[in-house]
Amino acid sequence: MSKRDESGIKLLDIKCYNPQYHYNHGADWTTSEIEYITTSCDSLVTMSLTLGRTAATISQKKLEFKKAKDNWRGNENS
């Protein structure tokens, strides 16, 4: 069974690049996009549709910032 968002779109539909949904594919990230993905509790489907980026790219970017935050906290305690 595939996960569906309230929009009815399956996660599989937006996980990989689809020009119908991912109009920002390959574009640089804006500060407001980064703020949105790091502070929002929205689902990956909602984020993907809002930002025009794949769910995989959003997940990767969130992980990148989480690792940077964890490293910064580790250096702060040194």
Secondary structure, 3 states (H helix, E strand, C coil): CCCECCCCCEHHHHHCCCCCCCCCCCCCCCHHHHHHHHHCCCCHHHHHHHHCCCHHHHHHHHHHHHHHHHHHHHHHCC
